[in-house]
Amino acid sequence: MTTVQTTEQAADQGAGGSTFDSVNPATDEVVGTHPIHTETDVAAAVAQARTASAWWHQLGFAGRTDRLQRWKGVITRRAAQLAEVVHQETGKPHSDAMIEIILAIDHTAWVAKHARKVLGPQRRAAGLLMANQSATVEYQPLGVIGVIGPWNYPVFTPMGSIVYALAAGNAVVFKPSEYTPGVGRWLVDSFAEIVPEQPVFQLLTGYGVTGAALCRSGVDKLAFTGSAATGRKIMAACAENLTPVLIEAGGKDALLVDADADVEAAADAAVWGGMSNAGQTCVGVERVYVHEKVYDEFVAKTVAKARDVRAGYDAGAQIGPITMPAQLGIIRRHIEDALARGGKALVGGVDAVGERFVQPTVLVDVPEDSVAVKDETFGPTLTIAKVKDMDEAITLANNSRYGLGATVFAKRRGMELARRLRSGMTAVNSVISFAAIPTLPFGGVGDSGFGRIHGPDGLKEFTRAKAIARQRFRPPLALTTFARTAKTDARVAKLITVLHGKRK
């Protein structure tokens, strides 16, 4: 995407009155102008959020649930309007924009309904030694959460942090990608209609300098989605204040196809998982490992399906443009390297990479040490490799510094293979289905990041556990006193021996 100001120009201008344009990557049409918020702006927003968080927390679970349910209704009724903003800023088809909005609505509904059950006071067993105590734990909000969101799924992905943080009782300061500031503006403005009393959910727009200021602002936690390289910079900036972070970085997700798999379904999943959103999906399929018994059939079906997918901006196109212009060079370099090292393009190839759009590309016979296999491509490409068995497939799939999502197509060994994959999430006989299930945690390992959004784990991610022990009656053996006698010590020693000293 071409912007009126480059990141460097924006950084040089720094303060007061500076703006940048959001443009449609398919047409270069300016679709919005937004402020470049400065470090002073960021500090003011966080200070306001600090006050707002106390008010929001005092509403209690019932009050917050009511507001989130009403916000969910607004998003639902105006989903087409929001989809148009997403379409304009990313170029993705309206139907794809609607999918991510629908998923965000469903997650909002779940979190509003279940926050009290997950985070409210819970009884814990005190144990025989402390039987006179009542033990409880509850999860209290951290205070102010900073969220730095991505451009590829500008509604669904950041909302996985935003609504979970809000439901837990926190205020949120949101810095969307500079490619999709209008989506962030829409979300914050619609929330303010439901919660006009306090700035519980605020927006910051700008470039990396604005995001860095948010990292150093003293927020109580920062949730980031983006590349591993930027994630490292985020962590370094947050470390200055010991601010904890949640990082959802990239992926190089693998799809495994066993000999007994439904090959038709697997091929369809590979093409959709690899090509949808023009391949700009962190948990999209990039590598495929296929059992030799079904390899030829799978390749033939995948090639046929991929040839029917077309990138463009007209109503008939299934995928849109590459949103970030710099990614075009990465995609081209990955394809060139794969071909130079002996790979073959059965669909697409170097010529598939245009000035705005990339047509689907299917590569075979690509060496495992090629960048097309090792590094995140983030474009509509697939590499397909033949394996002698699923043990080899697991070894190759796990031989990656990434570990975000994965997919397995198998009838007999699906669950076994899923458990053996080094990934945060795995779908069996479907693709990316875990992201649509609000109860499941979402996050990665290795260079794919750490921490979890979604589900009970996602709620707890934005809280601190508060343990409370309340004495119900005086203990028969008082240990926490200087009045403790030798007889008490002997009795305690005897009790521990009876409880734990038996030989097995």
BELKA-V172441 format. One record per residue. RES is the residue in one letter. BURIAL is 1 if it has 16 or more other ideal C-beta (glycine too) atoms within 10 Angstrom, else 0. Layout:
# BELKA-V172441
((RES/BURIAL) (RES/BURIAL))
This chain:
# BELKA-V172441
((M/1) (T/0) (T/1) (V/0) (Q/1) (T/0) (T/0) (E/0) (Q/0) (A/1) (A/1) (D/0) (Q/1) (G/0) (A/0) (G/0) (G/0) (S/1) (T/0) (F/1) (D/1) (S/1) (V/1) (N/1) (P/1) (A/1) (T/0) (D/0) (E/0) (V/0) (V/1) (G/1) (T/0) (H/1) (P/1) (I/1) (H/1) (T/1) (E/1) (T/0) (D/1) (V/1) (A/0) (A/0) (A/1) (V/1) (A/0) (Q/1) (A/1) (R/0) (T/0) (A/1) (S/1) (A/0) (W/0) (W/1) (H/1) (Q/0) (L/1) (G/0) (F/1) (A/0) (G/0) (R/1) (T/1) (D/0) (R/1) (L/1) (Q/0) (R/0) (W/1) (K/1) (G/0) (V/0) (I/1) (T/0) (R/0) (R/0) (A/1) (A/0) (Q/0) (L/1) (A/1) (E/1) (V/1) (V/1) (H/1) (Q/1) (E/1) (T/1) (G/1) (K/1) (P/1) (H/0) (S/0) (D/1) (A/1) (M/1) (I/1) (E/1) (I/1) (I/1) (L/1) (A/1) (I/1) (D/0) (H/1) (T/1) (A/1) (W/1) (V/1) (A/1) (K/0) (H/1) (A/1) (R/0) (K/0) (V/1) (L/1) (G/0) (P/0) (Q/0) (R/0) (R/0) (A/0) (A/1) (G/0) (L/0) (L/0) (M/0) (A/0) (N/1) (Q/1) (S/0) (A/0) (T/1) (V/0) (E/0) (Y/1) (Q/0) (P/1) (L/1) (G/1) (V/1) (I/1) (G/1) (V/1) (I/1) (G/1) (P/1) (W/1) (N/1) (Y/1) (P/1) (V/1) (F/1) (T/1) (P/1) (M/1) (G/1) (S/1) (I/1) (V/1) (Y/1) (A/1) (L/1) (A/1) (A/1) (G/1) (N/1) (A/1) (V/1) (V/1) (F/1) (K/1) (P/1) (S/1) (E/1) (Y/1) (T/1) (P/1) (G/1) (V/1) (G/1) (R/1) (W/1) (L/1) (V/1) (D/0) (S/1) (F/1) (A/1) (E/0) (I/1) (V/1) (P/0) (E/0) (Q/1) (P/1) (V/1) (F/1) (Q/1) (L/1) (L/1) (T/1) (G/1) (Y/1) (G/1) (V/1) (T/1) (G/1) (A/1) (A/1) (L/1) (C/1) (R/1) (S/1) (G/1) (V/1) (D/1) (K/1) (L/1) (A/1) (F/1) (T/1) (G/1) (S/1) (A/1) (A/0) (T/1) (G/1) (R/0) (K/1) (I/1) (M/1) (A/0) (A/1) (C/1) (A/0) (E/0) (N/0) (L/0) (T/1) (P/1) (V/1) (L/1) (I/1) (E/1) (A/1) (G/1) (G/1) (K/1) (D/1) (A/1) (L/1) (L/1) (V/1) (D/1) (A/1) (D/0) (A/1) (D/0) (V/1) (E/0) (A/0) (A/1) (A/1) (D/0) (A/1) (A/1) (V/1) (W/1) (G/1) (G/1) (M/1) (S/1) (N/1) (A/1) (G/1) (Q/1) (T/1) (C/1) (V/1) (G/1) (V/1) (E/1) (R/1) (V/1) (Y/1) (V/1) (H/1) (E/0) (K/1) (V/1) (Y/1) (D/0) (E/0) (F/1) (V/1) (A/0) (K/1) (T/1) (V/1) (A/0) (K/1) (A/1) (R/0) (D/0) (V/1) (R/0) (A/1) (G/1) (Y/1) (D/0) (A/0) (G/0) (A/1) (Q/1) (I/1) (G/1) (P/1) (I/1) (T/1) (M/1) (P/0) (A/0) (Q/1) (L/1) (G/0) (I/1) (I/1) (R/1) (R/1) (H/1) (I/1) (E/1) (D/1) (A/1) (L/1) (A/0) (R/0) (G/0) (G/1) (K/0) (A/1) (L/1) (V/1) (G/1) (G/1) (V/0) (D/0) (A/1) (V/1) (G/0) (E/0) (R/1) (F/1) (V/1) (Q/1) (P/1) (T/1) (V/1) (L/1) (V/1) (D/0) (V/1) (P/0) (E/0) (D/0) (S/1) (V/1) (A/1) (V/1) (K/1) (D/1) (E/1) (T/1) (F/1) (G/1) (P/1) (T/1) (L/1) (T/1) (I/1) (A/1) (K/1) (V/1) (K/0) (D/0) (M/1) (D/0) (E/0) (A/1) (I/1) (T/0) (L/1) (A/1) (N/0) (N/0) (S/1) (R/0) (Y/1) (G/1) (L/1) (G/1) (A/1) (T/1) (V/1) (F/1) (A/1) (K/0) (R/0) (R/1) (G/1) (M/0) (E/0) (L/1) (A/1) (R/0) (R/1) (L/1) (R/1) (S/1) (G/1) (M/1) (T/1) (A/1) (V/1) (N/1) (S/0) (V/1) (I/1) (S/0) (F/1) (A/1) (A/1) (I/1) (P/1) (T/0) (L/1) (P/1) (F/1) (G/1) (G/1) (V/0) (G/1) (D/1) (S/1) (G/1) (F/1) (G/1) (R/1) (I/1) (H/1) (G/1) (P/1) (D/1) (G/1) (L/1) (K/1) (E/1) (F/1) (T/1) (R/0) (A/0) (K/0) (A/0) (I/0) (A/0) (R/0) (Q/0) (R/0) (F/0) (R/0) (P/0) (P/0) (L/0) (A/0) (L/0) (T/0) (T/0) (F/0) (A/0) (R/0) (T/0) (A/0) (K/0) (T/0) (D/0) (A/0) (R/0) (V/0) (A/0) (K/0) (L/0) (I/0) (T/0) (V/0) (L/0) (H/0) (G/0) (K/0) (R/0) (K/0))
